[in-house]
Every structure is written in structure tokens, then in C-alpha cells.
Amino acid sequence: MTQQSPGPEHRTHLRRGAVGVAGILFFVLSAQAPLTGVAGTLPIPLGLGNGGGVPAAYLVVGVMIGLFSVGFIAMSRHVTDAGAFYAYVSRGLGRPLGVGASQVAVLCYCAVQAGMYGLYGTVVDGLFERYASIDLPWWVWTLATIFLVQFLGSLNIEFGAKILAVLVVAETSLLVVFAVRELLSGGGPQGLDLSGSFTPAAFLEGAPGVSVTFAMACVLGFESTAIYANEAKDPARTVPRATYLSVAVISVFFAFVSWMIVSYYGPDKVGGVALRALQKGDATSVVFDPITHTLGTWATDTMQVLLATSLVAGVLAFHNGINRYFHSLGTTGVLPLWLSRTNRQGAPYTASLVQTVVAIVMVIPFALAGADPVLTLLTWSGGVGVLALMLLYVLTSVSVVVFFRRTGLDRRPWNTLVAPLLSIALMLGAAVLALDNFTTLISASDTTALVLELTVVAVFAGGVLLGYGRRGPDGTDSGEPTADADVDVDVDDPATDVTASA
């Protein structure tokens, strides 16, 4: 099966040098949707996970992702491609496994984006009902925003980065102001109790797997540092800096803000407060009440609006990331070549349209079933997304070890062997915790949990089979990405004082 080359009238190249470290960082932070991660999802690990030990989960995950990033960055010096996980696994373990990883990545991002759309519909419905007395089904607001995101996703990446920058700064600022005020005030009834949140005993309390899963979800999207490598200014420097900076900022930010929420209530009481709020269907009050009490009543209205914009920023970031994946899979012949077409602004417009259709298809069944968008769409999609992400991390770390052992392009033991092996061990441990607490996480039956878990396995297996059946655009079965994948780059590595040519 061969692919025809695109005609001269079709553009396939992304816009080069369009975004720097700050722009990529905002794409990553937007995917995390800071206010969504705190107000929208933090009550779940607080109430169902390990309570006061939740802040430690963010730091643990930060260390895990930091170790993973060492090998990830080493690989990024030799392969820059819009489908980062796909390109890395293909180069290390071969095209079939790489294609399998690509399908898992698409599943991961599409699932998490769909979950965010479910939460978004609920939040916006509440805003319009409260302030305009307009009560429409949640999916009406969701579908309208899907088309808005489609429009924004077809514009140039610089415009998207600017929009995300404004939204991220606004939502993050309010959370940081609250956290600093709470820190300076000395916390709640139990004060600033470090031992209640950051000791091993606090971390292992209750169901730590739930907290680790949600912490992983908060870091999900940091791969954007490599996804945008083809559009980055000086990717050899931009990608490493943006990667390390994003991991550090995200993990410390969520650990600090969540610790201040825990301190407000007290480590011994916050779990009960969050659980009761979840049972009443008023989860956001766990975060909104402390901020309103600390900053004033004006903060409530502001946070309601910022939560909606936070979700818009998040789904836009995922939309852009998925577009780049579809574009990469089109250029390499895994998916139809027309997915690689870009418009005059360098945006992958055909991939954007496909991604919009996928989002609609994932949301509509829950709307037709009349399901609760938070208790089903958000939690189920989030659970699937994190399991898929863990699989991707393990596959990528293994490919890093194999790639550098085979090529010898980078002989630094820590970067290409020790750190990736530690990452594999920690990710497998996190996966065991997540699977052990998966039924609690999704608040569903064992059968539903098993179906969702097997979905990840089935998608990966299907991708591997697809990889065996599809050839590259040159008619070969090469495991190396082509087209926009820059795999022949010279990198002066100051750590080894050699020039590596992939």
C-alpha cells in the first residue's frame, strides 16, 4: 500500500520559527488548565484519594516526569516531529510499535479533551443559569465551543499562543494570590502542617492511586514542548528549556496551591469536607469557599468565569496538540496524506477539521444518554487518558534506551540509561496504584473499569497492526518519520563535547 505525494497546490509544512520558550510554556500550562486542575478536579483526590497527602502526590509525579524528561530531551536533540511520542518510539522500537504509540497518544489527548468539554458544559450552564436565567442542556454550550475551538485552531500558532497566555495568566494569578495570602496568614486551625501533607505516611494514606492519577493528569500535555519543535525558534535549546521549566512550574504550582487548600481546612479534616461536597454535587465549593473567605466575595464571580475560560484554554491546547499528531501521521503515511495539508498561515486545517469531528463523536453519546457530564464523561475519559499516558511514558523510555544503545549518538549513562530505567520503574509502580484504585477513580462498576482499561490495550494493539500494514510516503516500511520530522540534525552537546549527527 503506497501513498501518493501531495500535489504542488497543497501545503504540508508547518510554520517554522513561530514560537519560543514562553509560547510553548503557555501551550503546556493551558493543557493543564490550572484553575480547572485546582477548582474542578482537586476535590476528587482530596475526597476519594489520600486527603491531606494530595500535595505530596504532585511532587512525586513531578519527580517521575522530571526523570522521564531527561531521556525525552536527549531524544529530542535527534528527532523533532509534531508527533513526538510516535516519532521517538518509531526511532527506538520500530514503526509498528511507533504507530501503536501514536494511536494511544491520540486516544489519550482526545479522551482528556472530551472530559474537559463535559466539565465545561456544566460550568457554563451554571453561569448562564445564575447570571442570565438561561437554562440549556450542557451539551449545547459544549458543541458551540467545539466550533469556536475549530475556528481558533485553524489560525496561526502565534495567535493561539497569545490567547492562551492571557487566559493562563489570569487564572493562575488569582490562585497564586490566594496561596500566598494563606501562607502569610499561617494556614487554618492546624497551621502550616508539613507533616500532614508531605511525609510518606501522608502520601500513602487512603487511596494514593487516585491522587497519583489526577496528578499525572495535571502534567498531561507537557509533551507539547516537543510537539511544537518544528514550529519552535531554535528547537535544540527551546525544547529542553521549555520541558524542564514546564515540569518544574506545574508540579510546584499544584503542590503549593493544594497545600494551601489543605492548610485552610486542616490535613485531618479536608478529606471529609471534600467527600461531603462531592456527594452533594458541589465539588468546586471546596476551593471556592477558601478563596472567597481569603480574598473576598468578588473572587467567587471572577473564579466562575475564569474556570470557564480555563477550560477553553485547555481544550484549545489539546486541539492544537492533536492536530499536530494527525498532521505528523499524515506526512508519514500512517493516516491519509491529506491530513498533512496546511493553510496559508501554516496551520494543519484538515487535521483540525478531523479533530473537531472526533470531539463531537466522543461527546454526543453522553449527551444522548442523559449522563452526568462530570461523573461519567470527565472521570471516565480522564481515567482512560492517564492510563494511556503511562503506557506512552513507558514505551518512550524503553525506546530511548534502545535507540542510544543501538546508535551510540549519546553515551551519557545518566541521560540515556539510568534516568530512563528509573522512569520506567516509577511509571510501572504508578500504573499499579492507578489500576488498583481505578474503580474508585471512575466511580463505576468493575465491568466498566475493565472495559475502559482494555480500551487502551485494544487501541495500542490496533495501532501496531496498522503499523505493519501501512508504508511510509516513500513506499518503504521504514520506522523513521519522514517529511516534517527532522531526523538529520547536528547538535553540539556541551555535556559530551561532541557533535552528534542523527
VMD Tcl script that draws the C-alpha trace (Angstrom):
set ca {
  {0.00 0.00 0.00}
  {1.64 3.27 -1.06}
  {0.84 6.92 -0.58}
  {0.72 9.48 -3.38}
  {2.74 12.62 -2.89}
  {0.66 15.73 -2.37}
  {0.24 17.92 -5.38}
  {2.05 21.24 -5.58}
  {-1.17 23.06 -4.79}
  {-1.29 21.57 -1.31}
  {0.78 22.91 1.56}
  {2.06 20.42 4.12}
  {4.68 22.36 6.07}
  {4.09 23.86 9.47}
  {5.30 27.41 10.06}
  {8.93 27.42 11.18}
  {10.31 29.62 13.97}
  {6.85 30.75 15.02}
  {7.01 30.16 18.78}
  {9.62 30.45 21.52}
  {10.10 29.09 25.04}
  {7.39 31.33 26.55}
  {4.86 30.43 23.84}
  {5.42 26.70 24.21}
  {5.26 27.03 28.00}
  {1.82 28.66 27.71}
  {0.61 25.83 25.46}
  {1.73 23.34 28.13}
  {0.23 25.30 31.03}
  {-3.01 25.73 29.08}
  {-3.29 21.99 28.59}
  {-3.05 21.68 32.37}
  {-5.79 24.35 32.73}
  {-4.52 25.43 36.19}
  {-7.83 26.61 37.61}
  {-9.57 23.52 36.25}
  {-6.96 21.30 37.88}
  {-7.49 23.04 41.21}
  {-11.17 24.00 41.37}
  {-12.55 21.36 39.01}
  {-10.63 18.21 39.90}
  {-8.67 18.74 43.16}
  {-11.73 17.90 45.33}
  {-11.77 14.38 43.85}
  {-8.33 13.24 45.12}
  {-8.93 15.15 48.35}
  {-12.19 13.28 48.97}
  {-11.51 9.93 47.31}
  {-7.71 9.74 47.40}
  {-5.28 10.41 50.23}
  {-6.80 13.61 51.63}
  {-4.16 15.81 53.22}
  {-1.42 13.90 51.39}
  {-2.52 15.12 47.95}
  {0.18 17.86 47.73}
  {2.87 15.19 48.04}
  {1.39 13.36 45.05}
  {2.11 16.36 42.83}
  {5.75 16.42 43.92}
  {6.12 12.66 43.47}
  {4.70 12.91 39.96}
  {6.94 15.92 39.30}
  {9.99 13.82 40.14}
  {8.72 10.98 37.94}
  {8.14 13.28 34.97}
  {11.45 15.01 35.61}
  {13.27 11.69 35.31}
  {11.30 10.84 32.20}
  {12.19 14.24 30.72}
  {15.92 13.50 30.89}
  {15.69 10.77 28.25}
  {12.88 12.59 26.45}
  {15.11 15.63 25.94}
  {18.10 13.52 24.93}
  {15.92 12.03 22.19}
  {14.56 15.45 21.16}
  {18.08 16.50 20.16}
  {18.00 13.94 17.37}
  {14.32 13.77 16.38}
  {11.98 16.75 16.04}
  {8.49 15.88 14.90}
  {4.93 17.02 15.59}
  {4.07 13.52 16.76}
  {6.75 13.31 19.43}
  {5.85 10.02 21.14}
  {5.19 8.42 17.77}
  {8.50 9.61 16.33}
  {10.51 8.62 19.39}
  {9.06 5.13 19.72}
  {9.38 4.57 15.96}
  {13.04 5.51 16.01}
  {13.77 3.32 19.02}
  {11.47 0.31 18.70}
  {10.39 0.34 15.07}
  {7.50 1.69 13.03}
  {4.76 -0.77 14.14}
  {5.22 -0.03 17.85}
  {5.58 3.64 16.99}
  {2.25 3.62 15.18}
  {0.73 1.82 18.17}
  {2.07 4.58 20.41}
  {0.64 7.23 18.08}
  {-2.86 5.78 18.37}
  {-2.56 5.62 22.15}
  {-1.44 9.26 22.17}
  {-4.40 10.33 20.06}
  {-6.73 8.35 22.35}
  {-5.14 9.97 25.41}
  {-5.50 13.55 24.20}
  {-8.94 13.11 22.66}
  {-10.25 11.42 25.82}
  {-8.96 14.11 28.14}
  {-10.24 16.85 25.87}
  {-13.69 15.22 25.78}
  {-13.71 15.05 29.58}
  {-12.85 18.74 29.77}
  {-15.70 19.50 27.38}
  {-18.06 17.72 29.77}
  {-16.92 19.80 32.73}
  {-17.01 22.94 30.59}
  {-20.64 22.39 29.60}
  {-21.64 22.05 33.24}
  {-19.73 25.17 34.33}
  {-21.06 27.39 31.54}
  {-24.61 26.12 32.04}
  {-24.33 27.12 35.70}
  {-23.01 30.57 34.78}
  {-25.82 31.34 32.34}
  {-28.46 29.97 34.68}
  {-27.13 32.05 37.57}
  {-26.49 35.36 35.82}
  {-28.84 35.32 32.80}
  {-31.60 32.90 33.87}
  {-30.88 30.83 30.75}
  {-31.01 27.08 31.33}
  {-29.95 24.96 28.37}
  {-28.55 21.41 28.25}
  {-24.83 21.28 28.96}
  {-24.08 19.85 25.54}
  {-25.43 22.94 23.76}
  {-22.67 25.06 25.26}
  {-20.13 22.32 24.61}
  {-20.98 21.97 20.91}
  {-20.91 25.74 20.41}
  {-17.44 25.89 21.94}
  {-16.20 22.95 19.87}
  {-16.88 25.03 16.75}
  {-15.19 28.07 18.33}
  {-12.11 25.97 19.06}
  {-12.19 24.70 15.46}
  {-12.00 28.31 14.25}
  {-9.16 29.23 16.61}
  {-7.28 26.05 15.75}
  {-7.24 26.96 12.06}
  {-5.39 30.22 12.76}
  {-1.64 30.62 13.05}
  {0.03 29.27 16.17}
  {1.24 32.71 17.33}
  {-2.35 33.92 17.64}
  {-3.30 30.83 19.67}
  {-0.30 31.30 21.95}
  {-1.29 34.90 22.68}
  {-4.86 33.94 23.58}
  {-3.66 31.16 25.85}
  {-1.13 33.47 27.50}
  {-3.83 35.92 28.56}
  {-6.14 33.20 29.90}
  {-3.40 31.32 31.75}
  {-2.00 34.46 33.41}
  {-5.49 35.49 34.57}
  {-6.45 32.18 36.16}
  {-3.03 31.45 37.61}
  {-2.68 34.89 39.19}
  {-5.80 34.50 41.30}
  {-4.69 31.11 42.61}
  {-1.19 32.35 43.41}
  {-2.53 35.42 45.24}
  {-4.76 33.19 47.37}
  {-1.96 30.74 48.12}
  {0.49 33.47 49.13}
  {-2.12 35.15 51.36}
  {-2.91 31.83 53.02}
  {0.80 31.11 53.52}
  {1.43 34.50 55.11}
  {-1.61 34.11 57.38}
  {-0.22 30.85 58.76}
  {-2.93 28.49 57.47}
  {-6.09 27.27 59.17}
  {-6.79 25.56 62.53}
  {-3.78 23.22 62.24}
  {-1.45 25.83 60.80}
  {1.04 25.04 58.04}
  {1.38 21.34 58.81}
  {4.14 19.99 56.56}
  {3.99 16.52 58.11}
  {0.28 16.24 57.35}
  {0.88 16.65 53.62}
  {4.45 15.76 52.64}
  {5.54 12.74 54.67}
  {5.49 9.18 53.25}
  {2.74 8.30 55.73}
  {0.56 11.17 54.49}
  {1.17 10.23 50.86}
  {0.26 6.56 51.40}
  {-2.92 7.34 53.36}
  {-6.23 6.18 51.85}
  {-6.14 5.61 48.08}
  {-2.93 7.24 46.82}
  {-3.51 5.78 43.35}
  {-6.42 8.19 42.84}
  {-4.22 11.17 43.75}
  {-1.32 10.00 41.59}
  {-3.69 9.56 38.65}
  {-5.06 13.08 38.96}
  {-1.57 14.48 39.49}
  {-0.49 12.74 36.29}
  {-3.48 14.30 34.52}
  {-2.32 17.73 35.67}
  {1.05 17.20 34.00}
  {-0.50 15.71 30.86}
  {0.35 17.86 27.84}
  {3.95 18.68 28.66}
  {4.83 16.71 25.50}
  {3.79 19.91 23.73}
  {7.36 21.05 24.22}
  {8.38 18.51 21.56}
  {5.15 18.53 19.54}
  {5.86 22.13 18.53}
  {9.56 21.51 17.80}
  {9.06 22.07 14.07}
  {7.49 25.46 14.79}
  {9.90 26.47 17.56}
  {12.67 29.02 17.44}
  {15.96 27.13 17.84}
  {14.37 23.80 18.91}
  {17.70 22.39 20.17}
  {17.55 24.94 23.01}
  {13.85 25.79 23.14}
  {12.56 22.24 23.70}
  {14.86 21.32 26.65}
  {14.31 24.65 28.40}
  {10.54 24.58 27.93}
  {10.35 20.95 29.06}
  {12.23 21.31 32.32}
  {10.61 24.66 33.07}
  {7.09 23.34 32.46}
  {7.58 20.24 34.65}
  {9.02 22.31 37.50}
  {6.38 25.05 37.29}
  {3.44 22.63 37.05}
  {4.45 20.29 39.89}
  {5.45 23.07 42.30}
  {2.39 25.17 41.45}
  {-0.12 22.38 42.08}
  {1.72 21.17 45.20}
  {1.80 24.68 46.68}
  {-1.80 25.66 45.90}
  {-3.20 22.30 47.01}
  {-1.16 22.52 50.24}
  {-2.73 25.90 50.97}
  {-6.21 24.44 50.40}
  {-5.35 21.57 52.75}
  {-3.93 24.01 55.30}
  {-7.11 26.09 55.22}
  {-9.20 23.13 56.38}
  {-6.51 21.11 58.14}
  {-4.99 17.80 56.89}
  {-7.25 15.75 59.17}
  {-10.47 17.43 58.04}
  {-10.03 18.25 54.36}
  {-10.85 14.70 53.19}
  {-14.23 14.71 54.93}
  {-15.07 18.20 53.64}
  {-14.23 17.23 50.07}
  {-16.13 13.93 50.25}
  {-19.29 15.63 51.51}
  {-19.02 18.25 48.76}
  {-18.66 15.54 46.13}
  {-21.70 13.73 47.47}
  {-23.72 16.96 47.30}
  {-22.60 17.68 43.74}
  {-20.90 20.91 44.83}
  {-17.25 19.96 44.46}
  {-15.99 23.40 43.44}
  {-17.04 24.82 46.82}
  {-14.06 23.01 48.37}
  {-11.81 25.50 46.57}
  {-14.14 28.45 46.03}
  {-15.03 28.85 49.71}
  {-11.44 29.26 50.99}
  {-10.58 31.69 48.20}
  {-13.73 33.72 48.77}
  {-13.04 33.80 52.52}
  {-9.42 34.82 51.97}
  {-9.78 37.32 49.11}
  {-13.37 38.48 49.40}
  {-16.73 37.81 47.75}
  {-15.61 39.33 44.44}
  {-13.40 36.31 43.93}
  {-16.37 33.94 43.59}
  {-17.79 35.57 40.47}
  {-14.34 36.04 38.99}
  {-13.38 32.42 39.55}
  {-16.60 31.13 37.98}
  {-15.79 32.98 34.76}
  {-12.10 32.11 34.89}
  {-12.94 28.43 35.34}
  {-14.86 28.54 32.06}
  {-12.01 30.34 30.26}
  {-9.53 27.91 31.82}
  {-11.40 25.04 30.21}
  {-11.50 26.84 26.86}
  {-7.73 27.33 27.07}
  {-7.29 23.66 27.92}
  {-9.40 22.26 25.09}
  {-7.75 24.67 22.62}
  {-4.31 23.48 23.71}
  {-5.33 19.84 23.27}
  {-6.96 20.66 19.94}
  {-3.68 22.12 18.67}
  {-1.68 19.17 20.01}
  {-3.96 16.58 18.41}
  {-3.84 18.50 15.12}
  {-0.06 18.19 15.08}
  {-0.34 14.47 15.73}
  {-2.75 13.97 12.85}
  {-0.50 16.11 10.66}
  {2.54 14.00 11.55}
  {0.67 10.75 10.94}
  {-0.44 12.08 7.56}
  {3.05 13.09 6.47}
  {4.47 9.70 7.44}
  {1.78 7.68 5.67}
  {0.18 6.16 8.76}
  {-3.06 8.04 8.11}
  {-4.31 9.54 4.82}
  {-1.88 12.06 3.36}
  {-4.49 14.81 3.09}
  {-4.28 15.19 6.88}
  {-0.88 16.81 6.34}
  {-2.28 19.78 4.43}
  {-1.75 23.19 5.97}
  {-3.27 26.57 5.15}
  {-1.54 29.83 4.31}
  {-0.97 30.52 7.99}
  {0.88 27.23 8.45}
  {-1.92 25.61 10.47}
  {-2.96 21.98 9.77}
  {-6.51 22.84 8.76}
  {-7.65 19.40 7.52}
  {-6.36 17.78 10.72}
  {-8.22 20.47 12.65}
  {-11.49 19.55 10.96}
  {-10.99 15.85 11.70}
  {-10.20 16.59 15.34}
  {-13.40 18.61 15.64}
  {-15.42 15.69 14.28}
  {-13.74 13.32 16.76}
  {-14.59 15.64 19.65}
  {-18.25 15.76 18.60}
  {-18.41 11.98 18.24}
  {-16.99 11.48 21.74}
  {-19.37 13.96 23.40}
  {-22.69 13.15 21.68}
  {-23.21 9.62 23.14}
  {-23.10 11.01 26.68}
  {-25.50 13.78 25.71}
  {-27.96 11.35 24.11}
  {-27.76 9.05 27.14}
  {-28.51 11.93 29.50}
  {-25.41 11.01 31.51}
  {-23.87 13.32 34.09}
  {-21.02 15.01 32.18}
  {-18.80 15.22 35.25}
  {-19.39 11.83 36.89}
  {-19.18 9.96 33.58}
  {-17.60 11.89 30.70}
  {-14.96 13.65 32.84}
  {-13.95 10.80 35.15}
  {-14.13 8.01 32.58}
  {-12.25 9.98 29.93}
  {-9.70 11.20 32.46}
  {-9.04 7.67 33.68}
  {-8.54 6.35 30.16}
  {-6.32 9.30 29.30}
  {-3.98 8.80 32.25}
  {-3.65 5.03 31.66}
  {-2.80 5.75 28.03}
  {-0.28 8.37 29.13}
  {1.50 5.96 31.46}
  {1.81 3.44 28.63}
  {3.29 6.15 26.41}
  {5.83 7.14 29.05}
  {7.00 3.55 29.46}
  {7.25 2.92 25.70}
  {9.14 6.17 25.15}
  {11.62 5.49 27.96}
  {12.29 2.00 26.59}
  {12.80 3.45 23.10}
  {15.29 5.99 24.47}
  {17.40 3.21 25.99}
  {17.27 1.08 22.84}
  {17.89 3.98 20.45}
  {21.05 5.21 22.14}
  {22.38 1.72 22.84}
  {21.99 0.97 19.11}
  {23.27 4.26 17.64}
  {25.78 5.44 20.24}
  {24.86 9.06 19.41}
  {24.80 9.99 23.09}
  {26.91 7.98 25.54}
  {25.95 9.78 28.76}
  {24.82 6.98 31.14}
  {22.51 9.18 33.23}
  {20.68 10.73 30.29}
  {20.27 7.66 28.11}
  {20.18 4.73 30.53}
  {19.88 5.39 34.28}
  {17.19 8.09 34.22}
  {15.03 6.28 31.62}
  {15.24 3.00 33.58}
  {14.27 4.77 36.81}
  {11.40 6.41 34.92}
  {10.18 3.02 33.70}
  {10.22 1.58 37.23}
  {8.35 4.54 38.71}
  {5.78 4.64 35.90}
  {5.03 0.95 36.32}
  {4.60 1.49 40.04}
  {2.23 4.39 39.39}
  {0.29 2.25 36.92}
  {-0.17 -0.45 39.57}
  {-1.50 2.16 42.02}
  {-3.83 3.61 39.38}
  {-5.22 0.22 38.35}
  {-5.67 -0.79 41.99}
  {-7.81 2.30 42.63}
  {-9.36 2.61 39.17}
  {-12.90 1.63 40.17}
  {-12.84 4.25 42.93}
  {-11.44 6.80 40.49}
  {-14.21 6.47 37.90}
  {-16.97 5.77 40.45}
  {-18.27 2.89 38.33}
  {-18.57 -0.89 38.34}
  {-15.71 -3.34 37.92}
  {-17.06 -4.22 34.47}
  {-16.99 -0.61 33.31}
  {-13.48 -0.21 34.72}
  {-12.29 -3.31 32.86}
  {-13.80 -2.11 29.57}
  {-12.08 1.26 29.89}
  {-8.76 -0.37 30.77}
  {-8.97 -2.77 27.83}
  {-9.76 0.13 25.51}
  {-6.21 1.38 25.93}
  {-4.80 -2.08 25.21}
  {-7.05 -2.55 22.18}
  {-6.13 0.82 20.67}
  {-2.42 0.08 21.10}
  {-2.76 -3.39 19.55}
  {-4.79 -1.98 16.67}
  {-2.13 0.66 16.10}
  {0.62 -1.95 15.98}
  {-1.33 -3.90 13.34}
  {-1.87 -0.68 11.40}
  {1.87 -0.06 11.54}
  {2.57 -3.40 9.93}
  {0.06 -2.73 7.17}
  {0.94 0.87 6.29}
  {4.02 2.04 4.45}
  {5.71 5.39 4.54}
  {5.11 8.01 1.85}
  {8.18 6.74 0.01}
  {6.70 3.23 -0.18}
  {9.04 1.77 2.44}
  {8.42 0.22 5.81}
  {10.98 2.50 7.46}
  {10.49 3.05 11.13}
  {11.86 6.57 10.77}
  {9.45 9.50 10.50}
  {9.78 11.47 7.31}
  {8.59 14.74 5.82}
  {8.44 17.27 8.66}
  {10.35 15.01 11.02}
  {13.87 16.42 11.23}
  {15.94 13.39 12.00}
  {19.19 14.60 10.45}
  {20.35 17.37 12.73}
  {23.72 18.30 14.10}
  {23.71 19.03 17.80}
  {26.67 20.36 19.73}
  {26.21 18.79 23.14}
  {28.23 20.64 25.78}
  {27.75 17.73 28.18}
  {29.73 15.39 25.94}
  {31.68 17.97 23.89}
  {30.91 16.10 20.70}
  {28.77 16.79 17.69}
  {26.07 14.14 17.29}
  {24.52 13.63 13.88}
  {21.37 11.53 13.91}
}
mol new
graphics top color blue
foreach p $ca { graphics top sphere $p radius 0.5 }
foreach p [lrange $ca 0 end-1] q [lrange $ca 1 end] { graphics top cylinder $p $q radius 0.2 }
display resetview
